[in-house]
Amino acid sequence: MNSTSLPVGRVLRIVAAIAILVSGIVHLDIYFNQGYRLTGLAPNANFGRSILLNAIGAGIVAIALIARKEWFVRAAGIGYAASTVAIFLYTHSGGHSFLSFRHGGPVFDPSPQAQLTVIMGIIAIVALAATFVPAIDAADTAPMNLPAVGAAFAITAIALIGLTLKWRPDDSTTTPAAAPTTTVATAASTAGTTADSTAGSTADSTATSAAPAAGGTAVSIKNFAFDSNDVTVAKGTTVTWTNNDTATHTVVAADADVSFVSDNLPTGATFQHVFDKAGTFPYICGIHPRMKGTITVTG
Ligand SMILES: [Cu+2]
């Protein structure tokens, strides 16, 4: 095998390495840009860390795959990709939880991150599985090309560090929308809370009491927050969440038996739940678990 033609096995390993690296970069993006970084978010802090660890692991596995052809390196690549795909499929199928995280939505809607990660994972699995074909495996005998490995390592490191800096923590990035007036006034009962739509603060608890309980209570989702995040209602009240944000959100009960779960709520969508039992019902956004709220139902 001369140095001008790459063995098929090596090409497959490089393809798998790139796919795994893309998956890792997606995880970095999720960690920094989708709200999973914040650690004050028990019980979801470990979930955020697992995403960061996944990104770091992706870089290590990708480099190993380019540099080495041992069976256990390729097996590790398959293991990484398979576990990543499995976790995505699991957390995106409603009702399942992983490290107390629950997505609650369909697999591919509306998360391009999930879609890209699953596709890249499958590419990596197929490519690495093919390297175990005996003929391909036997032909992959070219000696390790140190400059190439060094270049791959440098490019990977620069990409990961650069993207980390680009996506460095910036919790104030939810710039108030210039004209957040796409409010879907579903009923007169929302009039009390929509009046505060120009307020940048999310801690406007007075808006809650201003809302007349004419058959229901409204919670607006805006700027990656539930604007009335602690609401007290009487038993039998219907609470209506309206997504007035540019991003898609969900409403997922954080109690043990997940007493209510919305579908993905794109801009303008609403979700309703009737609270017919007294108690305290914490909930989160399943996509951005740092978004929290509580409904307290009085007897
Ligand atoms: Cu959200």
Boltz pocket constraint, residues with backbone or C-beta under 6 A from the ligand:
constraints:
  - pocket:
      binder: B
      contacts: [[A, 224], [A, 248], [A, 249], [A, 250], [A, 285], [A, 286], [A, 287], [A, 288], [A, 291]]
      max_distance: 6.0
